[in-house]
């Protein structure tokens, strides 16, 4: 059986922490920024954890 390959599209969008969590960037940061508050735009910079529903799917693609 050959080795599993990393899904490169997934690898560019997610990262794994030392404790095993998977982090992702936030959506809605690319355009139509004038109507969004400064606080909202600032919070888009932070990474957030992948939801438990998506964790298994993303984890298998990262390996």
C-alpha positions as CSV (number, residue, x, y, z in Angstrom):
1,X,0.0,0.0,0.0
2,X,1.5,3.4,-0.9
3,X,1.9,6.2,1.5
4,X,-0.9,8.7,2.1
5,X,-0.2,12.0,0.4
6,X,-0.8,15.4,2.0
7,X,-3.6,17.3,0.3
8,X,-1.7,20.5,-0.7
9,X,-4.8,22.7,-0.9
10,X,-5.6,21.8,2.7
11,X,-2.0,22.2,3.8
12,X,-2.0,25.8,2.6
13,X,-5.2,26.7,4.6
14,X,-4.7,24.9,7.9
15,X,-1.9,24.3,10.4
16,X,-1.5,21.8,13.2
17,X,-0.4,23.0,16.7
18,X,1.9,21.2,19.0
19,X,-1.0,20.0,21.1
20,X,-2.8,18.5,18.0
21,X,-5.4,21.2,17.4
22,X,-6.0,22.3,13.8
23,X,-6.2,26.1,13.2
24,X,-7.7,27.9,10.3
25,X,-7.9,31.5,9.1
26,X,-11.2,33.4,9.2
27,X,-13.5,34.1,6.2
28,X,-15.0,37.5,5.0
29,X,-11.6,39.4,5.0
30,X,-11.1,39.8,1.3
31,X,-13.4,42.6,0.0
32,X,-16.2,44.9,0.9
33,X,-14.3,46.0,3.9
34,X,-15.6,49.6,4.1
35,X,-18.9,48.6,5.8
36,X,-17.2,46.4,8.3
37,X,-16.1,47.8,11.6
38,X,-12.5,48.2,12.6
39,X,-13.0,45.8,15.5
40,X,-14.5,43.2,13.2
41,X,-11.7,43.5,10.7
42,X,-9.1,43.2,13.4
43,X,-10.7,40.0,14.7
44,X,-10.5,38.5,11.2
45,X,-6.7,38.5,11.6
46,X,-6.8,35.9,14.4
47,X,-6.8,32.2,13.7
48,X,-9.5,30.0,15.1
49,X,-9.9,26.3,15.8
50,X,-11.5,24.0,13.3
51,X,-14.9,22.8,14.4
52,X,-15.3,19.3,15.8
53,X,-17.6,18.4,12.8
54,X,-14.8,19.2,10.3
55,X,-11.8,18.0,12.4
56,X,-11.6,14.4,11.2
57,X,-12.0,15.4,7.5
58,X,-9.2,18.0,7.7
59,X,-6.9,15.9,9.8
60,X,-7.0,13.0,7.3
61,X,-6.1,15.4,4.5
62,X,-3.2,16.9,6.4
63,X,-1.5,13.4,6.9
